[in-house]
């Protein structure tokens, strides 16, 4: 059934119904022909102006309903009771009404009153209808006779969390009235904020009757905190008092965020100018009520009527709760009409013994209660406050509007719906995307008349500076100068401290801080790094700065920034010099098979070069020992002195780690060391090291001393530490130690802040700016460059000796090239001297002919370019004569002076070698013979026959 707007002609009648006393109204109802009077109780604070307004709206709802439904057979008869604004008064009034057999009770006004009244309704089966008790805690009662025609407070927490998420605030403090109304929303608000990664670091309850001094004291406490986002959930009267004091103490200035729930926002239109002036820049959430003609008509009539009866109340304004009261009257009247004359509007009483009876035991049971409860559950219509629909006894609303208090009024900046989230306007396209962007809202004027969204937190300037904890130590990362007289930290330096200070500069806001050392009065540390980091979680330090490694167990109670160093835990061991010091150390770089192959190739390539160069190059002629030496020297110099990378490969320094495997150390039960108070101890225990084999050190010098003593003498075989610590140590002792596997992954060094601290994100971004720029290089050079300059570049680890498999390709190419050159040369030589193999002497053996070819090969090739350029004279005057006998004019000579190569010969000569036969063939001129002269070279054979150069036989 839908509500019909009452016409103006019934205005007079409705006014009379409203103005008439309850008794007269009952008489009029009873006198109506064919109508059944139904008694309904109302329990409200009748002494409060705001509740008088809401009661008048309810009564007008009853009048308007029957004015527009004159043919209905039932009539509600209102019995009003004053609750006096407390639980006892409300309970007594409800009990009295039940004894008077009312069919339903409208009220009470508060959740605390409703909590007890619901129990009475269940016992008597009397529906309890509340249009103002909004605490979510009432839902847990799950009573079939409780109907809340107001919005549940939990329905607005999603809208509040959407606003918080839109502006990226990571912390928010709820300020709420310390009663059932205020406390009921906190669990739901907490859950909603956690869903958007926003935490509640503190809760601020305010007593309902708090004095100004109490409120100021609580506000001063909040000012000393870093959070600047406050969510206020309380009544309008207490809220006005709170904001007035917040303005006085300076908490309505720039940088603050205030968000009101509908406890205050619903009444914002009725606030006076002084109260509104103290709320400048505040955001508010409330139920959206569409502006309709029916609403405008009702508002005008209600103001006129209420002002006539309450002349002392100026400028009355009806809020959404008053509209819910109006709609509740319609819902109840329609439900009663649905059961109509068929209903049994009576109570059943059970006999109770007079000696044990009480007022509660004597109340009756409503016979019509279950039917009326079912009828109320099914009511759906278009009311003044919007769609009226109950689900499990709860009014359903889905649209909230967001207001911004500025100037002399309030401005709507957007809407929130469960389906679409934030939006400047209600989306008529029914989009499905959920928005949590601040661009979905209209421009906002924030406290302090600022248009820039506050970041939501700040360092409390009026409070103390940030207390930054630092470890008590003296190294390149953190160096603390401690004054034993004043027992104070005088100076703090180091790589980690410089990175922290550089990040402070990159923050978009100033962060004043003091460094506090984590140590005893005597200047020593008071615990491990786990203990140090834990001080942040318990509030002793606001942050922990130093060479703090990100560890999983530490992240349980603090938040880390992004790391500013690389990660990893490695093992450091001494270097073992594997270089041989004996006379044969030069043989070490190559394996024996490579040496043997290289030697064979020296001989082969030397032979190939001699074959190719012997006839045309004077450097490869002469005595045998000279030719052999020249050939091998050429081959050796070509392979050894060639421009290649072989020299660098053969000069790799033989420096190797003394230990390669941590399991070897465990097996031998050798000692290892770790940095004192380091988490590396836990890693070593996991690996299986016994405490007897674990030693600690505090400085690189101590570590070097432990290595020097050796494991058997109380020293160590290896040390485990984080990579950032090892670099300075290895730079200082680069020729003695090296870093080897295993490497255990860690997340690097970082700074620790309290859990969910909003500064972590800003500080991480600041660290990125430092580490990605030139600043980090300057800091590293400042603290580590000096150590790196102590010794040269780190020694390279040796590789194994070079083997034949590394050079087989080179040998293959050289061998193929040499062999191919020899084959081509022999083929060409045989082709040009083939007639000597055939010969003119049929009695000459093949061996003799081969010997003849060798003899030819041993002679110079005068047709080569080498000898043509020199005119036939030998460039090598020191070359000894050929080892053959020479004959001139048929006589044999044996290198006599007159027949030496230096003598001038003007006539043709004939050279004879005594063999079994004589074969004559052209002989090339040799120095000092002129190329124009001609000589005959004769092999002497056994039959003493001579052959001239044309093959003709001659005689000696």
NORBELRA-V565399 format. One line per field, one symbol per residue. ss: DSSP state (H for helix, E for strand, L for the rest). phi: phi as a letter, one per 40 degrees, with the letter a starting at -180 (. if undefined). psi: psi as a letter, one per 20 degrees, with the letter a starting at -180 (. if undefined). A space follows every 10 residues. Layout:
BEGIN
ss=???
phi=???
psi=???
END
This chain:
BEGIN
ss=LLLLLLLHHH HHHHHHHHHL LHHHHHHHHH HLLLLEEEEE EEEELLLLHH HHHHHHHHHH HHHHHHHHLL LLLEEEEEEE EELLLLHHHH HHHHHHHHHL LLLEEEELLL HHHHHHHHHH HHHHLLEEEE LLLLLHHHHH HLLLLEEELL LLHHHHHHHH HHHHHHLLLL ELEEEEELLH HHHHLHHHHH HHHHHLLLEL LLEEEELLLL LHHHHHHHHH HHHLLLELEE EEELLHHHHH HHHHHHHHLL LLLLLLEEEE LHHHHLLHHH LLHHHHHLLL LLEEEEELLL LLHHHHHHHH HHHHHHHHHL LLLLLLLLLH HHHHHHHHHH HHHHHHHHHH HHLLLLEELL LLLLLLLLLL LLLLEELLHH HHHHHHHLLE EEELLEEEEE ELLEELLLEE EEEEEELLEE EEEEEEELLL EEELLLLLLL LLLLELLHHH LLLLLELLLE LLLLLLELLL LLLLLEEEEE ELLELLLLEE EEELLLLEEE EEELHHHHHH HHHHHHLLLL LLEEEEEEEL LLLLELLLHH HHHHHHHLLL LLEEEEEEEL LLLHHHLEEE LLLLLLLLEE EEEEEEELLL LLLLHHHLLE LHHHHHHHHH HHHHHHHHHH HHHLLLLHHH LLLHHHHHHH HHHHHHHHHH LLLLLHHHHH LLLLEEELLL LHHHHHHHLL LEEEELLLLH HHHHHHHLLL HHHEEEELLH HHHHHHHHHL HHHLLLLEEE EEHHHHHHHH HHLLLLEEEE EEEELLLLEE EEEELLLLHH HHHHHHHHHH HHLLHHHHHH HHHHHHHHLL LLLLLLELLL LELHHHLHHH HHHHHHHHHH HHHHHHHHHH HHLHHHHHLL LLLLLHHHHH HHHHHHHHLL LLLLHHHHHL LLLLLLLLLL LLLLLEEELL EEELLLHHHL LLLLLLLLEE EEEEEEEEEE EEELLLLLLL LLLLEEEEEE EELLLEELLL LLEELL
phi=.bcbcccccc dccccccccc cccccccccc cccgbbcbcb cbbacccccc cccccccccc ccccccccbc cccbacbcbc bccggbcccc cccccccccc fccabchccb ccccdccccc ccccfbdbbb bacbcccccc cfccbbbbcb ccdccccccc ccccccbgcb aabcbaccac cccccddccc cccccbgbbb cabbcbddbc cccccccccc cccccccbbb bbbacccccc cccccccccg cbcchcbbbb ccdbccbccb ccccccccbd gccbbaccbc cbccccccdc cccccccccb ccccfcbccc cccccccccc cccccccccf cccbcabbbb cbdccbcbdc ccccbccbdc ccccccccca acccchcbab bfgbcbbbbb bbbbcagbab bcbibbbccb gcacbccccf cbcbbbcccc bcdbccdgfc bccccgaacc ccbccccccb ccabaccbbb cbccccfbcc abbhcccccc cccdccccac bcabcbccac dcgbcbiccc ccccccccgc bcabbicccc bcccccbabb cccbbcbhbb bbbccbcccc bccbccccdb cccccccccc cdcccccccc ccbccbbccb bhcdcccccc cccccccccc cccacccccc bcccbbccbb bcccccccfc cbbacdgccc dcccccchcc dcbbbbabad cccccccccg ccbgcbcabb acddccdccc ccbccbbabb ccbccbbgca bbbddgcccc cccccccccc ccbccccccc ccbbcccccc bcddccccbc dcbcccbccc cccccccccc cccccccccc ccbcccccgb bccccccccc cccccccccc cccccccccc ggcccbcccc cccbcbbbfg bcbbfcdcbc ccccbbbcbb bbbcbcbbbb adbccbdccc cccbbbbbcc bccfcbbccc gccbbc
psi=pqpppprhij ggghgghghq rhgghgghgh ippjqppopp qporniipgh hgghhhgghh ggghghhimh iqiqppopoq qpijjrgggg ghgggghhhj lqhqppaahq hghhghhhhg hghiloppop jiojpihhhi hlpijppokr pphiiihhhg hhgghhjkpi qqopoqpmah gghhighhgg ghhhhkkprn iqpnppqhkq rhhgggghhh ghhirhpjop opnarhghgh gghghhhhij jkapiqpppq rihghhjhij qrhgghhijp iqqqprppop orhggggggg ggggghhhim hioqlpppah hhhhgghhgg ggghghhhhb iiqnmrqpqp pqphhjqrhh iiqapohjgg ghghhhhjpp roahjapopp okjpppqipq qpqooqcjaq ppiarpqhgi cqqhqpoiil qiqppkpiij qrqporqjkq ippqiirqpo hiarrpooqq qnrnaigpop opoigilqog qparghhhgg hhhhhiqjqq npqqppqnrr hjjrqjarhg hghhhghjjh qiqppamppo qghhihjrpq rqqjrrrqpr pprqppojpq jaikhiighq rhhggggggh hggghggghg ghigiiohik rbqghghggg ghgggghghg jqorjhghhi jppmoqqhpi phhhgggilq qrqqppjqih ghghhhhjqq hhjpqqqirh ghghhghhiq hikjbqhrqp rqghhhghgh hhlhjhrrpr qqppprjaqr qprqpkpiig ghhghhhghg hiaighhggg hhhihghhih raqqqqqqrr qprhiijhgg hggggggggg ggggggghgh hikhhhhgri oiiprhhhhg hghhgghirq niiqhghhhj kiqpinijpr qqlqqqppli qpqmlqhikr iiqppiqqrp pppoahrppp qppqqqpkqq ihrpqpoppp rhjkqqpaij jqprq.
END
